[in-house]
Amino acid sequence: MFLRILNDDQKRALWVIAYHLVVSDHSVSIKEGDLMDELTNGLRTEIPVSPQQLLEKPSLDAFDSREPRVAAMLEILTIALGDNMFPNPESALVANLASDFGFDATEFAAMRAWAVRNSVLLDEADEFMAQP
């Protein structure tokens, strides 16, 4: 949704963060897989992510201003809440990311509430598409 805001370094870091998120609970739901595919397609970048980068905690230095930090946080929350499950490993990763980005509890709660509403709308859109 907000990928146009991000530069290539931020996109690469976001993809690695998203990868860490979906594998954090050792279970990737179909919806999470679909959201990761959508993220991958939306990034529109040819910059590769190496296997080594997937094993390391991504540097957040690329997110050098508020706008890309908010964009990344909303994208991550969309994936985290998109399957209507938020297990402890995912919850902890997202809370740590919010803290690392410098968001206070009120900002994080507002972004999470947005993502919950967005998740409901995504489910509704899927229902529209599934109708004959």
DSSP file (Angstrom, degrees, kcal/mol; ACC not computed):
  #  RESIDUE AA STRUCTURE BP1 BP2  ACC     N-H-->O    O-->H-N    N-H-->O    O-->H-N    TCO  KAPPA ALPHA  PHI   PSI    X-CA   Y-CA   Z-CA
    1    1 A M              0   0    0      0, 0.0     3,-0.2     0, 0.0    70,-0.0   0.000 360.0 360.0 360.0 -40.5    0.0    0.0    0.0
    2    2 A F    >   +     0   0    0     69,-0.2     3,-1.5     1,-0.1     4,-0.4   0.128 360.0 113.9-116.6  19.0    2.7    2.4    0.9
    3    3 A L  G >   +     0   0    0      1,-0.3     3,-1.3     2,-0.2    -1,-0.1   0.765  64.5  70.8 -66.5 -25.1    5.6    0.8   -0.9
    4    4 A R  G 3  S+     0   0    0      1,-0.3    -1,-0.3    -3,-0.2    -2,-0.1   0.746  92.1  60.6 -62.5 -22.2    6.0    3.8   -3.3
    5    5 A I  G <  S+     0   0    0     -3,-1.5    -1,-0.3    62,-0.1     2,-0.2   0.756  92.2  84.8 -74.1 -25.8    7.3    5.8   -0.4
    6    6 A L    <   -     0   0    0     -3,-1.3     2,-0.1    -4,-0.4    57,-0.0  -0.526  68.8-139.8 -89.5 143.8   10.3    3.5    0.1
    7    7 A N     >  -     0   0    0     -2,-0.2     4,-2.6    55,-0.1     5,-0.2  -0.360  41.1 -91.1 -85.4 176.8   13.6    3.5   -1.6
    8    8 A D  H  > S+     0   0    0      1,-0.2     4,-2.5     2,-0.2     5,-0.2   0.879 126.1  50.2 -61.7 -40.3   15.4    0.3   -2.7
    9    9 A D  H  > S+     0   0    0      1,-0.2     4,-2.2     2,-0.2    -1,-0.2   0.903 112.9  47.2 -64.3 -39.8   17.3   -0.1    0.6
   10   10 A Q  H  > S+     0   0    0      2,-0.2     4,-2.7    52,-0.2    -2,-0.2   0.886 111.0  52.1 -67.7 -39.0   14.2    0.4    2.6
   11   11 A K  H  X S+     0   0    0     -4,-2.6     4,-2.4     2,-0.2    -2,-0.2   0.923 110.0  48.4 -63.1 -44.1   12.3   -2.1    0.4
   12   12 A R  H  X S+     0   0    0     -4,-2.5     4,-2.1     2,-0.2    -2,-0.2   0.938 113.4  47.1 -61.9 -46.3   15.0   -4.7    0.9
   13   13 A A  H  X S+     0   0    0     -4,-2.2     4,-2.6     1,-0.2    -2,-0.2   0.905 111.0  52.2 -62.7 -41.4   15.0   -4.2    4.6
   14   14 A L  H  X S+     0   0    0     -4,-2.7     4,-2.9     1,-0.2    -1,-0.2   0.915 108.0  51.2 -60.7 -43.6   11.2   -4.3    4.7
   15   15 A W  H  X S+     0   0    0     -4,-2.4     4,-2.5     1,-0.2    -1,-0.2   0.911 111.2  47.7 -61.9 -41.8   11.1   -7.6    2.8
   16   16 A V  H  X S+     0   0    0     -4,-2.1     4,-2.6     2,-0.2    -1,-0.2   0.911 112.1  49.7 -66.1 -41.6   13.6   -9.1    5.3
   17   17 A I  H  X S+     0   0    0     -4,-2.6     4,-2.2     2,-0.2    -2,-0.2   0.936 112.0  48.7 -60.5 -45.4   11.6   -7.9    8.3
   18   18 A A  H  X S+     0   0    0     -4,-2.9     4,-2.5     2,-0.2    -2,-0.2   0.901 110.0  51.8 -62.2 -41.1    8.4   -9.4    6.7
   19   19 A Y  H  X S+     0   0    0     -4,-2.5     4,-1.8     1,-0.2    -1,-0.2   0.941 109.8  48.9 -60.1 -47.4   10.2  -12.7    6.1
   20   20 A H  H  X S+     0   0    0     -4,-2.6     4,-0.8     1,-0.2    -1,-0.2   0.887 111.0  53.0 -59.0 -38.6   11.3  -12.8    9.8
   21   21 A L  H >< S+     0   0    0     -4,-2.2     3,-0.9     1,-0.2     4,-0.4   0.956 109.3  45.1 -61.8 -52.5    7.8  -12.0   10.8
   22   22 A V  H 3< S+     0   0    0     -4,-2.5     5,-0.5     1,-0.3     3,-0.3   0.780 118.6  42.1 -70.8 -25.1    6.1  -14.8    8.9
   23   23 A V  H >< S+     0   0    0     -4,-1.8     3,-1.7    -5,-0.2    -1,-0.3   0.512  89.0  92.8 -94.2  -3.8    8.6  -17.5    9.9
   24   24 A S  T << S+     0   0    0     -3,-0.9    -1,-0.2    -4,-0.8    -2,-0.1   0.811  92.2  39.6 -62.4 -31.0    8.8  -16.3   13.5
   25   25 A D  T 3  S-     0   0    0     -4,-0.4    -1,-0.3    -3,-0.3    -2,-0.1   0.292 111.1-118.8-101.2  10.6    6.1  -18.7   14.7
   26   26 A H  S <  S+     0   0    0     -3,-1.7     2,-0.3     1,-0.1    -3,-0.1   0.739  88.0  91.2  61.3  25.6    7.4  -21.6   12.4
   27   27 A S        -     0   0    0     -5,-0.5     2,-0.7     2,-0.0    -2,-0.2  -0.912  57.7-162.4-151.9 120.5    4.0  -21.6   10.6
   28   28 A V        -     0   0    0     -2,-0.3    -5,-0.1    -5,-0.1    -6,-0.1  -0.910  17.9-146.6-107.6 113.4    3.2  -19.6    7.5
   29   29 A S     >  -     0   0    0     -2,-0.7     4,-2.5     1,-0.1     5,-0.2  -0.288  25.2-111.4 -72.4 162.7   -0.6  -19.3    6.9
   30   30 A I  H  > S+     0   0    0      1,-0.2     4,-2.5     2,-0.2     5,-0.2   0.917 120.8  50.9 -58.6 -43.4   -2.0  -19.2    3.4
   31   31 A K  H  > S+     0   0    0      2,-0.2     4,-2.7     1,-0.2    -1,-0.2   0.905 109.0  50.3 -63.7 -41.7   -3.0  -15.6    4.0
   32   32 A E  H  > S+     0   0    0      2,-0.2     4,-2.6     1,-0.2    -1,-0.2   0.916 110.6  50.3 -62.0 -41.7    0.5  -14.7    5.2
   33   33 A G  H  X S+     0   0    0     -4,-2.5     4,-2.4     2,-0.2    -2,-0.2   0.915 111.0  48.6 -61.2 -42.9    1.9  -16.3    2.1
   34   34 A D  H  X S+     0   0    0     -4,-2.5     4,-2.4     2,-0.2    -2,-0.2   0.911 111.9  48.9 -63.2 -42.5   -0.5  -14.4   -0.1
   35   35 A L  H  X S+     0   0    0     -4,-2.7     4,-2.4     2,-0.2    -2,-0.2   0.867 110.6  50.6 -67.1 -35.6    0.4  -11.1    1.7
   36   36 A M  H  X S+     0   0    0     -4,-2.6     4,-3.0     2,-0.2    -1,-0.2   0.906 110.0  50.4 -67.0 -40.5    4.1  -11.9    1.3
   37   37 A D  H  X S+     0   0    0     -4,-2.4     4,-2.8     2,-0.2     5,-0.2   0.923 111.1  49.1 -60.3 -43.5    3.5  -12.5   -2.5
   38   38 A E  H  X S+     0   0    0     -4,-2.4     4,-2.3     2,-0.2    -2,-0.2   0.907 112.1  48.3 -63.0 -41.7    1.7   -9.2   -2.7
   39   39 A L  H  X S+     0   0    0     -4,-2.4     4,-1.5     2,-0.2    -2,-0.2   0.942 112.0  49.1 -61.8 -47.8    4.5   -7.4   -0.9
   40   40 A T  H  X S+     0   0    0     -4,-3.0     4,-0.6     1,-0.2     3,-0.4   0.922 114.3  44.9 -59.1 -46.1    7.1   -9.0   -3.1
   41   41 A N  H >< S+     0   0    0     -4,-2.8     3,-0.5     1,-0.2    -1,-0.2   0.863 112.5  52.6 -66.5 -35.6    5.2   -8.1   -6.3
   42   42 A G  H 3< S+     0   0    0     -4,-2.3    -1,-0.2    -5,-0.2    -2,-0.2   0.713  93.3  71.6 -73.9 -21.0    4.6   -4.6   -5.0
   43   43 A L  H 3< S-     0   0    0     -4,-1.5    -1,-0.2    -3,-0.4    -2,-0.2   0.844  76.6-165.4 -66.5 -32.0    8.2   -3.9   -4.2
   44   44 A R    <<  +     0   0    0     -4,-0.6     2,-0.4    -3,-0.5    -3,-0.1   0.904  40.7 126.7  47.5  51.3    9.0   -3.6   -8.0
   45   45 A T        -     0   0    0     -5,-0.3    -1,-0.2     2,-0.1    -2,-0.1  -0.989  55.3-154.9-137.3 147.4   12.7   -3.9   -7.4
   46   46 A E        +     0   0    0     -2,-0.4    -1,-0.1    -3,-0.1    -2,-0.0   0.276  56.3 124.8-100.3   8.1   15.4   -6.2   -8.8
   47   47 A I        -     0   0    0      1,-0.1    -2,-0.1   -39,-0.0     2,-0.0  -0.580  59.2-133.7 -73.5 117.6   17.6   -5.8   -5.8
   48   48 A P        -     0   0    0      0, 0.0     2,-0.5     0, 0.0    -1,-0.1  -0.317   5.8-141.9 -74.7 154.8   18.3   -9.3   -4.5
   49   49 A V        -     0   0    0     -2,-0.0   -36,-0.0   -34,-0.0     5,-0.0  -0.977  22.9-138.8-111.9 122.7   18.2  -10.4   -0.9
   50   50 A S     >  -     0   0    0     -2,-0.5     4,-1.3     1,-0.1     3,-0.3  -0.416  19.6-115.6 -80.4 156.4   20.9  -12.9   -0.1
   51   51 A P  H  > S+     0   0    0      0, 0.0     4,-0.8     0, 0.0     3,-0.2   0.865 117.9  57.6 -56.6 -35.1   20.3  -15.9    2.0
   52   52 A Q  H >> S+     0   0    0      1,-0.2     4,-1.1     2,-0.2     3,-0.8   0.895 101.5  54.9 -62.5 -39.7   22.7  -14.4    4.6
   53   53 A Q  H 34 S+     0   0    0     -3,-0.3    -1,-0.2     1,-0.2     3,-0.2   0.821 102.5  57.5 -63.7 -30.1   20.5  -11.3    4.8
   54   54 A L  H 3< S+     0   0    0     -4,-1.3    -1,-0.2    -3,-0.2    -2,-0.2   0.753 106.5  49.4 -71.3 -22.8   17.6  -13.5    5.7
   55   55 A L  H << S+     0   0    0     -4,-0.8     2,-0.2    -3,-0.8    -1,-0.2   0.703 103.2  71.8 -87.4 -20.9   19.5  -15.0    8.7
   56   56 A E  S  < S-     0   0    0     -4,-1.1     3,-0.0    -3,-0.2     0, 0.0  -0.613  92.2-102.8 -98.2 154.1   20.5  -11.6   10.1
   57   57 A K        -     0   0    0     -2,-0.2    -2,-0.1     1,-0.1    -1,-0.1  -0.618  49.4-116.4 -69.2 126.3   18.5   -9.0   11.9
   58   58 A P        -     0   0    0      0, 0.0     2,-0.3     0, 0.0    -1,-0.1  -0.356  23.5-113.0 -69.4 145.4   18.0   -6.3    9.2
   59   59 A S        -     0   0    0      1,-0.1     3,-0.4    -2,-0.1     4,-0.1  -0.569  17.7-159.2 -73.1 137.1   19.5   -2.9    9.8
   60   60 A L    >   +     0   0    0     -2,-0.3     3,-1.6     1,-0.2    -1,-0.1   0.351  68.2 102.0 -97.2   4.6   16.8   -0.2   10.3
   61   61 A D  T 3   +     0   0    0      1,-0.3    -1,-0.2     3,-0.1   -51,-0.1   0.788  70.0  66.9 -59.0 -28.6   19.3    2.6    9.4
   62   62 A A  T 3  S+     0   0    0     -3,-0.4     2,-1.8     1,-0.2    -1,-0.3   0.780  82.9  77.5 -64.6 -25.3   17.7    2.8    6.0
   63   63 A F    <   +     0   0    0     -3,-1.6    -1,-0.2     1,-0.2    -3,-0.0  -0.592  61.6 161.9 -86.3  80.3   14.5    4.1    7.5
   64   64 A D        +     0   0    0     -2,-1.8     2,-0.3     5,-0.0    -1,-0.2   0.349  52.6  33.3 -93.1   4.3   15.9    7.6    8.0
   65   65 A S  S  > S-     0   0    0      1,-0.1     4,-1.4    -3,-0.1     5,-0.1  -0.957  85.8-101.2-150.7 170.6   12.7    9.6    8.5
   66   66 A R  H  > S+     0   0    0     -2,-0.3     4,-2.9     1,-0.2     5,-0.3   0.898 110.3  61.9 -62.4 -43.6    9.3    9.2   10.0
   67   67 A E  H  > S+     0   0    0      1,-0.2     4,-2.5     2,-0.2    -1,-0.2   0.916 108.0  40.4 -56.3 -51.3    7.4    8.6    6.7
   68   68 A P  H  > S+     0   0    0      0, 0.0     4,-2.6     0, 0.0    -1,-0.2   0.835 114.2  55.0 -68.7 -28.3    9.2    5.4    5.6
   69   69 A R  H  X S+     0   0    0     -4,-1.4     4,-2.5     2,-0.2    -2,-0.2   0.933 111.1  44.2 -66.5 -43.7    9.1    4.1    9.3
   70   70 A V  H  X S+     0   0    0     -4,-2.9     4,-2.7     2,-0.2     5,-0.2   0.934 113.7  51.1 -64.3 -45.1    5.4    4.6    9.4
   71   71 A A  H  X S+     0   0    0     -4,-2.5     4,-2.1    -5,-0.3   -69,-0.2   0.931 112.9  45.3 -57.5 -46.9    5.0    3.0    5.9
   72   72 A A  H  X S+     0   0    0     -4,-2.6     4,-2.7     1,-0.2    -1,-0.2   0.913 112.3  51.3 -64.0 -42.9    7.1    0.0    6.9
   73   73 A M  H  X S+     0   0    0     -4,-2.5     4,-2.7     1,-0.2    -2,-0.2   0.915 111.0  47.8 -62.7 -42.7    5.2   -0.4   10.2
   74   74 A L  H  X S+     0   0    0     -4,-2.7     4,-1.9     2,-0.2    -1,-0.2   0.884 112.2  49.7 -67.1 -37.4    1.8   -0.3    8.5
   75   75 A E  H  X S+     0   0    0     -4,-2.1     4,-1.8    -5,-0.2    -2,-0.2   0.928 113.0  46.7 -64.2 -44.4    3.0   -2.9    5.9
   76   76 A I  H  X S+     0   0    0     -4,-2.7     4,-3.0     1,-0.2    -2,-0.2   0.917 112.1  49.7 -65.6 -43.1    4.3   -5.2    8.6
   77   77 A L  H  X S+     0   0    0     -4,-2.7     4,-2.6     1,-0.2     5,-0.2   0.861 106.7  56.7 -63.7 -34.6    1.2   -4.8   10.7
   78   78 A T  H  X S+     0   0    0     -4,-1.9     4,-1.0     2,-0.2    -1,-0.2   0.919 112.8  40.6 -61.6 -43.3   -0.9   -5.6    7.6
   79   79 A I  H  X S+     0   0    0     -4,-1.8     4,-0.5     2,-0.2    -2,-0.2   0.924 115.3  51.5 -69.8 -44.1    1.0   -8.9    7.2
   80   80 A A  H  < S+     0   0    0     -4,-3.0     5,-0.4     1,-0.2     3,-0.3   0.879 123.3  28.4 -62.6 -39.1    1.0   -9.7   10.9
   81   81 A L  H >< S+     0   0    0     -4,-2.6     3,-1.9    -5,-0.2    -1,-0.2   0.501  96.4  93.1-100.3  -5.5   -2.7   -9.2   11.4
   82   82 A G  H 3< S+     0   0    0     -4,-1.0    -1,-0.2     1,-0.3    -2,-0.1   0.744  86.8  48.0 -64.2 -25.5   -3.8  -10.1    7.9
   83   83 A D  T 3< S-     0   0    0     -4,-0.5    -1,-0.3     2,-0.4    -2,-0.1   0.278 113.3-115.9 -98.6  12.2   -4.5  -13.8    8.7
   84   84 A N  S <  S+     0   0    0     -3,-1.9     2,-0.4     1,-0.2    -2,-0.1   0.730  86.1 102.3  61.3  24.2   -6.5  -12.8   11.9
   85   85 A M        +     0   0    0     -5,-0.4    -2,-0.4     2,-0.0    -1,-0.2  -0.983  43.8 179.5-132.1 146.2   -3.9  -14.5   14.1
   86   86 A F        -     0   0    0     -2,-0.4    -5,-0.1    -3,-0.1     5,-0.1  -0.485  16.5-169.9-145.6  68.8   -1.2  -12.7   16.1
   87   87 A P     >  -     0   0    0      0, 0.0     4,-2.9     0, 0.0     3,-0.5  -0.111  38.3 -98.7 -63.1 161.4    0.8  -15.4   17.9
   88   88 A N  H  > S+     0   0    0      1,-0.2     4,-2.9     2,-0.2     5,-0.3   0.853 120.3  53.3 -51.1 -45.6    3.3  -14.4   20.6
   89   89 A P  H  > S+     0   0    0      0, 0.0     4,-2.1     0, 0.0    -1,-0.2   0.924 114.5  42.4 -59.8 -41.4    6.5  -14.6   18.4
   90   90 A E  H  > S+     0   0    0     -3,-0.5     4,-2.7     2,-0.2     5,-0.2   0.930 114.0  51.7 -67.3 -45.0    4.9  -12.3   15.8
   91   91 A S  H  X S+     0   0    0     -4,-2.9     4,-2.5     1,-0.2     5,-0.2   0.911 111.4  47.0 -58.2 -44.2    3.5   -9.9   18.4
   92   92 A A  H  X S+     0   0    0     -4,-2.9     4,-2.6    -5,-0.2    -1,-0.2   0.915 111.8  50.3 -65.3 -43.4    6.9   -9.6   20.1
   93   93 A L  H  X S+     0   0    0     -4,-2.1     4,-2.2    -5,-0.3    -2,-0.2   0.927 113.5  45.4 -61.2 -44.6    8.7   -9.0   16.8
   94   94 A V  H  X S+     0   0    0     -4,-2.7     4,-2.5     2,-0.2    -2,-0.2   0.905 112.7  49.9 -67.7 -41.9    6.2   -6.3   15.8
   95   95 A A  H  X S+     0   0    0     -4,-2.5     4,-2.1    -5,-0.2    -1,-0.2   0.910 112.1  48.5 -63.3 -41.3    6.3   -4.6   19.3
   96   96 A N  H  X S+     0   0    0     -4,-2.6     4,-3.0     2,-0.2    -2,-0.2   0.897 110.2  51.7 -64.8 -39.7   10.1   -4.6   19.2
   97   97 A L  H  X S+     0   0    0     -4,-2.2     4,-2.4     2,-0.2    -2,-0.2   0.930 108.4  51.0 -62.3 -44.8   10.1   -3.1   15.7
   98   98 A A  H  <>S+     0   0    0     -4,-2.5     5,-2.6     1,-0.2     4,-0.5   0.920 113.1  46.1 -58.9 -43.6    7.7   -0.4   16.8
   99   99 A S  H ><5S+     0   0    0     -4,-2.1     3,-1.3     1,-0.2    -2,-0.2   0.928 111.2  51.4 -64.4 -45.3   10.1    0.4   19.7
  100  100 A D  H 3<5S+     0   0    0     -4,-3.0    -1,-0.2     1,-0.3    -2,-0.2   0.836 108.2  52.9 -61.4 -33.1   13.2    0.3   17.4
  101  101 A F  T 3<5S-     0   0    0     -4,-2.4    -1,-0.3    -5,-0.2    -2,-0.2   0.584 120.4-112.3 -78.1  -9.8   11.4    2.7   15.1
  102  102 A G  T < 5 +     0   0    0     -3,-1.3     2,-0.4    -4,-0.5    -3,-0.2   0.644  64.0 149.6  90.2  15.4   10.8    5.1   18.0
  103  103 A F      < -     0   0    0     -5,-2.6    -1,-0.3    -6,-0.2    -2,-0.1  -0.661  38.9-136.9 -82.7 135.8    7.0    4.8   18.2
  104  104 A D     >  -     0   0    0     -2,-0.4     4,-2.7     1,-0.1     5,-0.2  -0.314  32.3 -94.1 -82.5 174.9    5.5    5.2   21.6
  105  105 A A  H  > S+     0   0    0      1,-0.2     4,-2.5     2,-0.2     5,-0.2   0.849 124.4  52.1 -60.3 -37.3    2.8    3.0   22.9
  106  106 A T  H  > S+     0   0    0      2,-0.2     4,-2.1     1,-0.2    -1,-0.2   0.928 111.7  45.5 -66.9 -45.2    0.0    5.3   21.8
  107  107 A E  H  > S+     0   0    0      2,-0.2     4,-2.5     1,-0.2     5,-0.2   0.923 113.9  49.6 -63.1 -44.0    1.3    5.5   18.2
  108  108 A F  H  X S+     0   0    0     -4,-2.7     4,-2.7     1,-0.2    -2,-0.2   0.918 110.2  50.4 -61.8 -43.5    1.8    1.8   18.1
  109  109 A A  H  X S+     0   0    0     -4,-2.5     4,-2.4    -5,-0.2    -1,-0.2   0.892 110.8  49.7 -62.1 -39.6   -1.7    1.2   19.4
  110  110 A A  H  X S+     0   0    0     -4,-2.1     4,-2.1     2,-0.2    -1,-0.2   0.913 112.6  46.6 -66.1 -42.4   -3.2    3.6   16.7
  111  111 A M  H  X S+     0   0    0     -4,-2.5     4,-2.3     2,-0.2    -2,-0.2   0.893 112.3  50.5 -67.0 -38.8   -1.2    1.9   13.9
  112  112 A R  H  X S+     0   0    0     -4,-2.7     4,-2.2     2,-0.2    -2,-0.2   0.917 109.1  51.2 -64.8 -41.9   -2.3   -1.6   15.2
  113  113 A A  H  X S+     0   0    0     -4,-2.4     4,-2.1     1,-0.2    -1,-0.2   0.896 109.5  51.2 -61.6 -39.6   -5.9   -0.4   15.3
  114  114 A W  H  X S+     0   0    0     -4,-2.1     4,-2.7     1,-0.2    -1,-0.2   0.931 109.5  50.0 -60.2 -45.2   -5.6    0.8   11.7
  115  115 A A  H  X S+     0   0    0     -4,-2.3     4,-2.4     2,-0.2    -2,-0.2   0.849 107.7  53.4 -65.6 -34.9   -4.2   -2.6   10.7
  116  116 A V  H  X S+     0   0    0     -4,-2.2     4,-1.9     2,-0.2    -1,-0.2   0.936 111.7  45.4 -63.7 -45.7   -7.0   -4.4   12.3
  117  117 A R  H  X S+     0   0    0     -4,-2.1     4,-1.9     1,-0.2    -2,-0.2   0.908 112.8  51.2 -63.0 -41.0   -9.5   -2.3   10.4
  118  118 A N  H  X S+     0   0    0     -4,-2.7     4,-2.5     1,-0.2    -1,-0.2   0.890 106.6  54.5 -63.0 -39.8   -7.5   -2.9    7.2
  119  119 A S  H  X S+     0   0    0     -4,-2.4     4,-2.3     1,-0.2    -1,-0.2   0.897 106.5  51.2 -62.1 -41.0   -7.5   -6.6    7.8
  120  120 A V  H  X S+     0   0    0     -4,-1.9     4,-2.2     1,-0.2    -1,-0.2   0.912 111.1  48.5 -61.9 -42.2  -11.3   -6.6    8.0
  121  121 A L  H  X S+     0   0    0     -4,-1.9     4,-2.5     2,-0.2    -2,-0.2   0.880 109.4  52.0 -67.0 -37.9  -11.5   -4.8    4.7
  122  122 A L  H  X S+     0   0    0     -4,-2.5     4,-2.3     2,-0.2    -1,-0.2   0.907 109.9  49.4 -64.1 -40.7   -9.0   -7.2    3.1
  123  123 A D  H  X S+     0   0    0     -4,-2.3     4,-2.0     2,-0.2    -2,-0.2   0.910 110.6  50.6 -62.5 -41.7  -11.2  -10.1    4.2
  124  124 A E  H  X S+     0   0    0     -4,-2.2     4,-2.1     1,-0.2    -2,-0.2   0.907 109.1  51.1 -63.4 -41.5  -14.3   -8.3    2.8
  125  125 A A  H  X S+     0   0    0     -4,-2.5     4,-2.2     1,-0.2    -1,-0.2   0.908 107.8  52.6 -61.5 -42.1  -12.5   -7.8   -0.5
  126  126 A D  H  X S+     0   0    0     -4,-2.3     4,-1.6     1,-0.2    -1,-0.2   0.886 107.8  52.3 -60.7 -38.1  -11.6  -11.5   -0.6
  127  127 A E  H  X S+     0   0    0     -4,-2.0     4,-0.9     2,-0.2    -1,-0.2   0.908 107.3  52.1 -64.3 -41.6  -15.3  -12.3   -0.1
  128  128 A F  H >< S+     0   0    0     -4,-2.1     3,-0.7     1,-0.2    -2,-0.2   0.926 111.4  46.9 -57.6 -44.8  -16.3  -10.1   -3.0
  129  129 A M  H 3< S+     0   0    0     -4,-2.2    -1,-0.2     1,-0.2    -2,-0.2   0.778 107.9  56.2 -70.7 -27.0  -13.8  -11.8   -5.2
  130  130 A A  H 3< S+     0   0    0     -4,-1.6    -1,-0.2    -5,-0.2    -2,-0.2   0.637  84.7 101.7 -80.9 -14.4  -14.9  -15.3   -4.2
  131  131 A Q    <<        0   0    0     -4,-0.9    -3,-0.0    -3,-0.7    -4,-0.0  -0.430 360.0 360.0 -72.1 144.7  -18.6  -14.7   -5.1
  132  132 A P              0   0    0      0, 0.0    -1,-0.1     0, 0.0    -3,-0.1   0.505 360.0 360.0 -67.9 360.0  -19.7  -16.2   -8.4
